[in-house]
């Protein structure tokens, strides 16, 4: 690593991990999780099954990686935001940024298939398993920005949990919306409402 930036080896490993995760998700959406083999994922990513096993221990772990990675990248991005920026503005920018590549007009068939895929018990278990780490990383970044203690203070834990709940609810809404809606703007709106203190909707 040079000047705080990952070296070539680290970048190649990150690219391989991302390619494997994307291939696992795409194939599982297309074929159903039970019909996808490790060999299929490895071939789609252009690597050997042995290389796949060096990165992931299961298909569920590979699929969930992209979601987990986005949150961890957001925690890093939050630490790098300007110190004078208000917390919720900085947090929103950091959390939304990893979704820059999301489709603005998602394919309804793809959304439907992802919705079915996420019902898989192995994926649900993997999401829960990795949730503690991602929440801890985001909590630590919020604590560092607000001068609070990630272990002892309630505030950074509440903010992190609220933001991650907004991500979960946004994802659920995205997967059930008819017609489909762009995820990035939906998530940004959820965070905006949180930042505003969830004002009661107008009756007019």
PyMOL commands that set and color helices and strands:
alter all, ss='L'
color gray80, all
select helices_A, chain A and resi 8-31+33-35+38-45+49-55+59-80+87-97+108-117+121-146+154-176+183-195
alter helices_A, ss='H'
color red, helices_A
deselect
rebuild
show_as cartoon
